[in-house]
């Protein structure tokens, strides 16, 4: 019997593509997508969809009971740049929603939880190169604070109540299917759109700002592989470091110019530069590669080729 899975925040960048992949794997009837609005017609129309506020415990519990859900992917969150503008709203959404699903698992209503963390849990005092799994974590952003707190609660609920919660520290995620959603690494998506539409991109980070990045296909693969792994092989219950490649805006621009020679870029850093400067430049994810055989497939060359190929029809 295939599992009943609820995806909260299914209309978002990662949530939407996770929804499609899980429906492909388990069948449309077994994947319940949910979000606070009908703002992604493709997700809404591709299977079962529920309007659901992740902060409404009663509505969440009723939805889980209605569909006999046993696994929850909690993808709803306010991202880094937006969180800086609305810190209290970010705190409420990013922490309260996690407590709701943790407590439902604690009471036995659901069995498995996926909750995404982020490289934002690291801060200015964290080692920048090959940031280890266990290290100094002093996040300087609202988003990072909410994610670090969430990690601690995940590990606590596992140790104290045996809640099967699993998590990944996502780097910047690049996808052609959805538009940027308010994150500091969003330039690495928007730059491809602007390259095709305008031939120019004005970047909000400096040319040499190096950050860990990952193509969406790799992120979805990592997420599902972690959730399908034998619990006995998992040694991290806070959140696993996850990495693929690291690059700068200048690196992306040069790769784009191999396909679009006339493309040019300018740099006008804004408040997001400070956020980026507090994050690692590269990540050591050897624990994930050892525990559940994680391996990425896409480098910058492959990402750029696929992004431009997939987006080109929109701008012709």
N, C-alpha and C positions, 0 to 999 in steps of 0.2 A: 504493500500500500504506500503510495507516494505521500510525502509530508505536505501539510498545509502550512504555507509560509505567508507571513504578513510583512510587507515592505512599507515602512513609515517614511514619508518624504520621497515617494516614488517619482515625483515630477522633477526632481532636482537633477543635477549633472550626472552624478554617479548612480543615484537611485533609479533613474529612468533606464539606463543601459543595463543595470543589474536586473531590473524587472523583465526586460526582453529576454535576457539570457536565461534566467530561471524559468520563465514560461516555456522557452524552447526546450529546456531540460526536463521539466516536471509536468508540463501541460498547463494551459491557460486556466483551467478550473481549479488548480491547486495553488496559484499565486494570487494573493489579494494585494493589490496596489492601493495605496492611500496617500492623501495629501490634504492640505488645507483648502485647496481650490482646484478647479478644472483647468489648470493653466498649461497642460500638456496633452493636447487632443490625442496624440499617438498612443500615449500611455493609457489614457482614459478609455479609449475605444478598443484596446487590444485584449481586454479581459475584464475580470471582476475589479471594480474600482469603488472605493469608499471615501467620502469626505471625512477627514479625521484630523483633529487638533492633537498633536503629540503631548500637549500639556493637560489635556482633559482625561483624567484617569478613568472616570466612569465610562466615557465614550470608548476609550481604548479597550477596557475590559469587556464591554458589550460586543465590540467588533470581534475580538478574539473568541468570545464564547459563540457568537453567531456562526463563525466560519470554522470553528474547531481548530484554531491555529495552535501549532506547537513550536514554531520557530519564528522569531522576529528579527528583521534587519532594521535597526533604528538609524536611518540615514538623514533624518531631519536635523538641521543645525543652522545657526547663523554663522557665516564664515568670517574670516579675519578682518577684512577692511570694513565690512558692514558692522561687525561687532564693536569696532572702535567708535562708531557713530552712535550706537545704541547699546551701551554696555549692560544696562540692567535687563533689557529685553533679551540680550544674548545670554546672560547668566541664567535667566529663567528658562528659556527654551532649551539650552544646551545641557543643563543639569537636571531640571525637573523631569524632562522626558525620559532621561536615563533612569532616574529613581523609579519611575512608574514601571518600566519593563523589568528592572531588577527585582522589584517587589512582587510582580506577577510571577516571576520565575521562582522566587523564594517560597511563595505559597503553593507552587506546583502547577499553576495554571498553564504556563508555557515551559518548555524544556531547554531551548537553546536560544542564545542571543548573539547577534553580531552588532557591535557598536564601533564606529570609526573614530580613531584618534588622529593625530596629525604631528608633523614635524614642528608645529607651533608649540608643543610642550617644552621644547628646548628654548634656551635664552642666551643672552650675551655672554654668560660665563661658561656655557657648554663648549667643549672642544668642537671646532668648526669642521675639521677634516675627519672623515671616517668616524663620525659620532657614534660611540658605542651604545649597545642596548641599555646598559646600566651606567648612568653618568649624572653629572650635575644637571638639574632641571630647575631653572628659575625663569619661567616665561614672563615676558614683559608686555604681553598683549592680553586683552580680555578673552579672545578666542583660545589662546594658549593656556590661560589659567583655567578656563572651563574644561579643557581637554585633560589637563594634568589632574585636576580634581576627579574627573570621570575615571581616569585610569586607576586612581587609588581606590575608588569605590568598587570598580569592577574586581580588582584583586581581593578586596575585603570580602565582597559577597561570595567569591569563589572559595576563599579560605574558610570563611565563617559559616556559610550556608550551602556550599557545594553547588552554587549556581554556575551552569555551563555557559559562561560569557567569553567571547573571543573578540579580539580587536587587532587592528593594524594602524600603525602611524603612517598615514598616507603622505607622500610627498606631493608636489604640484601635479595635478592631473590634466592631461591634454586630450581633448576630444573634438571631433568635427560635428558631432550630432547635436550638441547643446551649446548654448551661448554661455559666456562667463557669468558666474553667480555671486560675485562680490569677494573674491579672494585675492591675495597679494600675488599669487602666481598666475593670475588670469591673463597677463600679458602674453603668455606662451600659447594661448588660444587666439586671442584677439589679433595678434600680429599676422596670422595667416589670413584672417578675414580681410584685414586692411590691405594686405599685400595684393589681394585679388581685386578688391573694390576700388582702392585709391592709389595703389602703387607706393604708398608711404605709410609709415607708422610712427606715431609719437609715443615713446615709451615712458612710463612713469617710474622706471628704475634706471640706474646708470648702466652703461654699456657692459661693464665687467662684473655685474652682480651675479654671482654663481649660486644656483639653488638646485636641490635635488628635484628631479622631474620623472614622470612616468606616463606612458601612453595608456589610454583608457582600457584597451584590450588586456594589457598586463594587469591593471588594477582590478578588473572584474575577475580575471583568472585567479589572482592571488586571494581575493575575497572568498570565492567559492571553494578553492582548494583548501583554505584554512578551515572553513566550516565543514568540509567533508572529511577532514583528517581525524584519525583516531585520537580520542581525548588523551590517551595514555602517552602519546608522543609529544604533547604540548607542554612546554616548561614555562611559558610566559602567559600570565593571566591578567597582566596590566594592559600591555599592548606591544605587539611585535614591531621592531624597526622594519621598514620596507623600503627598498631602493631599486632603481634601475640605472638611470644615468643622471649626471649633473651637467648643466651648461649655463651660459650667460645670454642675455639678449643679443649681444654682438654675435655669438655663435649661431643663434637661430637666423639672424639676418643674413649672415654669410651663406648659410645652407639654402635659404630661400632664393638668394641671388643666383645660385647655380641653375635654378629653374626659371626665375624671373629677373634677368640681369638689370632691369631698370628700377627695381625696387630699392628704396632708400629708407633710412630710419634716423630719427632724431631722439634726443634724450632730455626730458624735463622731469626730474624726480619730484615726487610729491610725498605725502605722509607715509605712503606704503614703503618708501625706501627704508625708513627706520624699522619697520616691521621685518623686512627682508634681511636687514643687517643683523638682526638678533637671531636669525635662524642658521642652521648648519649649511655648509657648502656641499658636503657629501655624507652619506650614511653607511654605517657598517650593519648590514642585515644578515650576517652570517648565522645568527641564531635561527632565523626563519628558514634559511637555505638548508640548515642542518636538521631542524625539527620536522619540517613537512615538505622538504624538497622544493622550495620556492626557486623559480628561475624566470627572469624576464626575457622577452623576445625582441623588443623594439629598441633600436638606437636612434640618434637624432636624424640620421640620414633617412631611415625607414619611416620615422614619424613625419618628417617634412614631405616626403614623396606622397604618403597616403593622405595627409591633411590637404595638400594642394589638389590632388586628384579628386578627392571626395567633395571639396568645397567649390571647385571650378564651375560646375554647372549652375550654381546659385548666382554667379556673377557674370554669366554670359548673356 
